[in-house]
Amino acid sequence: MEVLFIILAVVALVLILQAVKVVPQGFNYTIERFGRYTQTLSPGMTFVVPIFDRIGRKMNMMETVLDVPRQDVITRDNAMVTCDAVVFIQVMDAVAAAYEVNNLTHAIENLALTNIRTVVGSMDLDEVLSNRDDINARLLTVIDQATNPWGVKVTRIEIADLSPPADITEAMTRQMKAERLKRAEILTAEGDKQAAILKAEGLKQSQILEAEGRREAAFRDAEAREREAEAEAKATAMVSEAISRGDVNAINYFLGQQYVGAFEKLASSNQQKTVIIPAEFSSIIGSIAGIKGLTDAAGSSGPPPAPPAPQAPRRPSTPPTGSVPPAGTRN
């Protein structure tokens, strides 16, 4: 009796263990009864019919990353490139993923390989190397539509590497170097152009300022000559008035002024090494006396006194032979 009780207890324990199913978080289990799908178990503890029900597939419902193997692809312009990719998938329907396709990951990998060859092969090499985002978008659209009946959502697909052949890489390097040299020369030419423009602007401004300076100097010179002419006119008027009153000192003033000016030019000449003083030098004294008298007359309120009459010039006597002439010389 005791043995039967122990046997029944063991059988009951086994049946209980078979009836209780614990599903971890992030997974879904399919239940099959006699090989046919009956239900899907969500995460947690669930009871099933022992002996008749069993777990069919354990589906991972978390997002999964699949590595697409590296492959050689020929572009539209017959260039060989080597590329690989990664695909991010997530099972949305455990039943479809379990029973609509055999070996889900292998199917998605092969689907990605074929679509990469299709998309990359329809583009030129330059487009392939510069439009990765476009390639990723096209692959995502195509693969997501193809895997939709399998209960799988393709969230992202990224081209991991695109490697052209070595000779093409070398040619691209030379092209890039030539392009950079071209841009450097263009920038240098632009700099020279700007420097020449700034230099021309500076020269223009300096010439404008110089012309304005010359114009101002000419205006000042004209103003000075005008004032000098006005002073000369006033002096002439005063002399004319003095002559009309019978004052001969005015005439002596002008003659003395001209005489002294001529003698000054003669003495200050660069080519003149010897200054000849004429024998009539005493007439200069008379002219100076006339000028002084005219100045005194202009400064006094009364009528000017009569200046002494200028001395008559003396004719030099003929010196004897061998004697020194009366005209003095200065070296």
Secondary structure as the mmCIF struct_conf table of DSSP 4:
data_model
#
loop_
_struct_conf.conf_type_id
_struct_conf.id
_struct_conf.beg_label_comp_id
_struct_conf.beg_label_asym_id
_struct_conf.beg_label_seq_id
_struct_conf.end_label_comp_id
_struct_conf.end_label_asym_id
_struct_conf.end_label_seq_id
HELX_RH_AL_P HELX_RH_AL_P1 GLU A 2 ALA A 19
STRN STRN1 VAL A 20 VAL A 23
HELX_LH_PP_P HELX_LH_PP_P1 PRO A 24 PRO A 24
TURN_TY1_P TURN_TY1_P1 GLN A 25 GLY A 26
STRN STRN2 PHE A 27 ARG A 33
TURN_TY1_P TURN_TY1_P2 PHE A 34 GLY A 35
STRN STRN3 ARG A 36 LEU A 41
HELX_LH_PP_P HELX_LH_PP_P2 SER A 42 SER A 42
BEND BEND1 PRO A 43 PRO A 43
STRN STRN4 GLY A 44 PHE A 47
TURN_TY1_P TURN_TY1_P3 PRO A 50 PHE A 52
STRN STRN5 ASP A 53 ASN A 60
BEND BEND2 MET A 62 MET A 62
STRN STRN6 THR A 64 ILE A 74
TURN_TY1_P TURN_TY1_P4 ARG A 76 ASP A 77
BEND BEND3 ASN A 78 ASN A 78
STRN STRN7 MET A 80 VAL A 91
BEND BEND4 MET A 92 MET A 92
HELX_RH_AL_P HELX_RH_AL_P2 ALA A 94 TYR A 99
BEND BEND5 GLU A 100 ASN A 103
HELX_RH_AL_P HELX_RH_AL_P3 LEU A 104 GLY A 121
TURN_TY1_P TURN_TY1_P5 SER A 122 SER A 122
BEND BEND6 MET A 123 MET A 123
HELX_RH_AL_P HELX_RH_AL_P4 LEU A 125 SER A 130
HELX_RH_AL_P HELX_RH_AL_P5 ARG A 132 THR A 147
HELX_RH_3T_P HELX_RH_3T_P1 ASN A 148 TRP A 150
TURN_TY1_P TURN_TY1_P6 GLY A 151 GLY A 151
STRN STRN8 VAL A 152 SER A 163
HELX_RH_AL_P HELX_RH_AL_P6 ALA A 166 SER A 244
TURN_TY1_P TURN_TY1_P7 ARG A 245 GLY A 246
TURN_TY1_P TURN_TY1_P8 VAL A 248 VAL A 248
HELX_RH_AL_P HELX_RH_AL_P7 ASN A 249 ALA A 267
TURN_TY1_P TURN_TY1_P9 SER A 268 SER A 268
BEND BEND7 ASN A 270 GLN A 271
STRN STRN9 VAL A 275 ILE A 276
HELX_LH_PP_P HELX_LH_PP_P3 ILE A 277 PRO A 278
HELX_RH_3T_P HELX_RH_3T_P2 ALA A 279 PHE A 281
HELX_RH_AL_P HELX_RH_AL_P8 SER A 282 GLY A 299
BEND BEND8 SER A 300 GLY A 302
HELX_LH_PP_P HELX_LH_PP_P4 PRO A 303 PRO A 320
TURN_TY1_P TURN_TY1_P10 THR A 321 GLY A 322
BEND BEND9 SER A 323 SER A 323
HELX_LH_PP_P HELX_LH_PP_P5 VAL A 324 PRO A 325
BEND BEND10 PRO A 326 ALA A 327
STRN STRN10 THR A 329 ARG A 330
#
